[in-house]
Amino acid sequence: MDLTWPEFEKVEMSVGTILEVNDFQEARKPAYQLTIDFGPVIGIRKTSAQITKRYQKEDLLNRQIIAVVNFPKKQIGKFMSECLVLGAVGEEGDVILLAPDFKIENGLRIG
C-alpha cells in the first residue's frame, strides 16, 4: 500500500538527546528504558527500545537519535512509552539507531 504525501506529513519525526538509560527488567525481550530530551517545545519523553544487541547503556548517554513523537502513548507493563525511537533492523533482529551526522538542536523536525 502506498502512502500519500499528506499521510506522511502527519508523522512527526524529531531529533532528541538521550539523557538516561536503564535496563527494562520487565520486558519480554532485552530492552532499555530511555529518557530523551526533544527540546523546549516537545519536552522530555520516555520510551523503551530493544537495542541491547548493539548498544551498551554508557554508549547511549548524550547520543542524539531520531524518533516519532506524535504516536499515542503506549503502556508496556508498568512503563508508559511516549515516543518511538527509529532504527534499521538487521538480519538478526538487531537495531541500528537512526541519528544525525552532526550535533544539532533537539526538537528539530525530520522532513
Order of alpha helices (4+ residues) and beta strands (2+ residues): alpha-beta-beta-alpha-beta-alpha-beta-beta-beta-beta-beta-beta-beta
